[in-house]
Amino acid sequence: MSLFRHLLFHAFKWSAAGELASRVIQPLVFLILVRILTPEDFGVVAAATMIINFSQVFWEAGMSKALIQRQKDVHEAADVAFWINVALGAVVGGLVFSLAEPVAHHLFQDDRVTLVLQVMVLQIVLAALASVHTALLQKEFHFKRLFWVRLLTVALPAFASIPMALTGGSYWALVAGTLLGQAVQTTVLWRVHVWRPRWAFDFQIAREMAGFGAWVALSGLLAWFYVWADTLVVGMYLGAHDLGLYRTGNQFVIMLFGIIFAPLLPVLYSHLSEIQADRERLKATYVRVVKASILVAIPIAFILFAAAEPLGVLIFGEAWTGIGFVIGAMALMHGVAWVVGANGEVYRAIGKPAYETIVNATFLLIYMIGYLWSIRHGFEAFVWARFALAAAANAMHLILVRHLLGISLAPLIRFFALITLAASAAIPVGMVLSRHVDGLFAQAAATVAIGMLAILSALFILGEGRTIRRLLSSHRR
């Protein structure tokens, strides 16, 4: 067991390093580009990226998750996954290319999206060629290799996007960076893993994987609506400028949370797949992950909310008026969302991907109704509706995991309530500082520093010091 824990920690360390590298380099490039380009430039590319991500659900078909979860006939399963992904990638890419013009015209009322979308079809083909290599590296805990892949694929695109942006390339600078990153990733993945596809296809394995992958793909389709449907509604009703404002502000928050949480998920899924038969260990692991998520995500959310306005002006500049509001509201939303961020990994690890699909399908209609109703009441109403709907869906995920694993929610709810109460201290701190501290940087820095101090003090006053110490030291046990 000690050897397995060492392997798990080693994998997490390199997964975290890879995510940290990407989450540090990407924001740096991002912050340079937002100072050069306009919200409209980001809006045009966001529209095309939305469709490319939508297509991934169909060409990937859940094969990567099915391959990681599978414990026998792995080499044969890898061949099956590869040829399915390549074939579907070619078909889906052709459909996206041919439908680009009507999609751009009818969905976004912006003909610039047509050519951008057709060029970005290349991303589908390249990603399909590398999907199995990524899955095998994750399955085999080769996160050190994935670290170097991630480092290269996030660093090199800057050499294309920033010079193009500086020379007036507008939204094509973003397209060039995306395609270069995908091309480098595919090339490097084929270099770092020895696996090569064979001219073989086991139909029995394909049927088994398709059954698992279908639920994963359906869940992915529903997840796309959670990630992109809000962006789609904003783009359809408000245009490229507001789309760029909303998507960029949301993406900024996602990057900040991703620095901390994204490294956990690949390793967590592999670990949970290994212990899927031991429900007691599974329950204990899940509870620790949720409490750690609450402890980190909720304070960050409130601090970002309190410091959103000065941060928005300081980082993005005067041209991005209104992005501070988006940052604040989305910080609260993602803070709450990460409380159940590991639920999907739990469902898939125990071979029950349908559970996530059921929850998402249940809320999908509610989400769409909420989006379409709130957008008619203005941008701010839409953003707050997005937060409320996400909170309701997260409550359903907690109820489902209680049924699935047989855990008690009362301690988790109590812990969440106490952390939220303590973290809310950051809001008055931010309000006071915004009135009495000169300078945007000073306001943002002071809000973060004093907010963190207030939160930590409140947590220990509320009696959560022992719980926090246990969580922080759990990796040593």
Beta strands, then each sheet from edge to edge (+ up, - down):
end
